[in-house]
Amino acid sequence: MRRMMKLADSGNTNQLSKQNLEINPSHPIVRKLAAARTVDADAARDAAEQMYDNALIAAGLLDDPRTMLNRLNVLLERSLSVAKAKE
């Protein structure tokens, strides 16, 4: 619906209503992300960006999900490298 409104108003400068992102600071992912900042800042940044894109997808607000594929592949590669190191 958002895309249709955007296409219909492509010449109009009216903005869609602003959205709010709510973060649960006690969620295990958020807690681990906070701890990861000091260990691997790049991985923490990628994970935070992925969490943000996940929220946009869940809300139907991400126009092109292909933009996150490279970052998602990097995160998967990192997680598999960690899993292999534990073996």
N, C-alpha and C positions, 0 to 999 in steps of 0.2 A: 504494500500500500504506500509506503514511504517513497519507493522508487517511482510509482505512478504519479504521486503528487509532485515529485521533483521534476519529472518529465513534463507534466502539464503546466508547471510554473517555471519552465526553463528560462523564459524571458523576464520573469518576475524576480525581484530581489528579496521577496519575503522569505524568512527563515522558518524552518520547522521548529516546533517548540524544543527548548533545551532539555537535555536528558541529564539525570543524576546517576553517578556510579556510586554504589554503596559497597564498602569493603568491610567484611567481618574480620576484625583483627585477631580473633581467637580461632579462625579456621586454620587447620593444619598446614595447608599450602601457604597461606600468608605468613604464618610463623616460621616455616622453613625458608621462605623467601627472604625474610628479614635476617635470618641467621646466615644465609648464603651470601649476602652482600659483602661480608668481610672476608669470605673464603674465595669466592670467584665472582667478582663484580660483573663481568661480561655475561656469565651464565645467569646471574640474578636479573640483569637488565633484560635479557632475552625472554626469561620466564615471565617477568612482569608485563612485557609487551604482549606476550602470548595470552596471558590472563586477560588483559584488556581487550584484545581481539576476540577472545572467547566470549566475553561479556557482550561485545557488539553483535556477534553472531546470534547469541541467545536472544537478544532484543530485536533482532532483525534489522540492525542498523549498519552492518558492514556491507558496503557497496560491492567490493570485489575481494572475496576471500583468497584469491590467488596471491595477493600481496604478502600473505603470512606464510606461504608454503616453504620458502627458503629457511626462514627462522625455525619453523616447526621441524624441518629435516635436521637442522643443526642441533636442536634440543634432543631429538630422537637419537642422533649419533652420539651425543654426550652421554645420554642415559644408558645406551648400550655399551659404551666404553667403560662406564662405571660398573655395570653388571658383569662384564667380562673380567675386569680387574679383581672382582670379588671371588671369582672361581678358583 
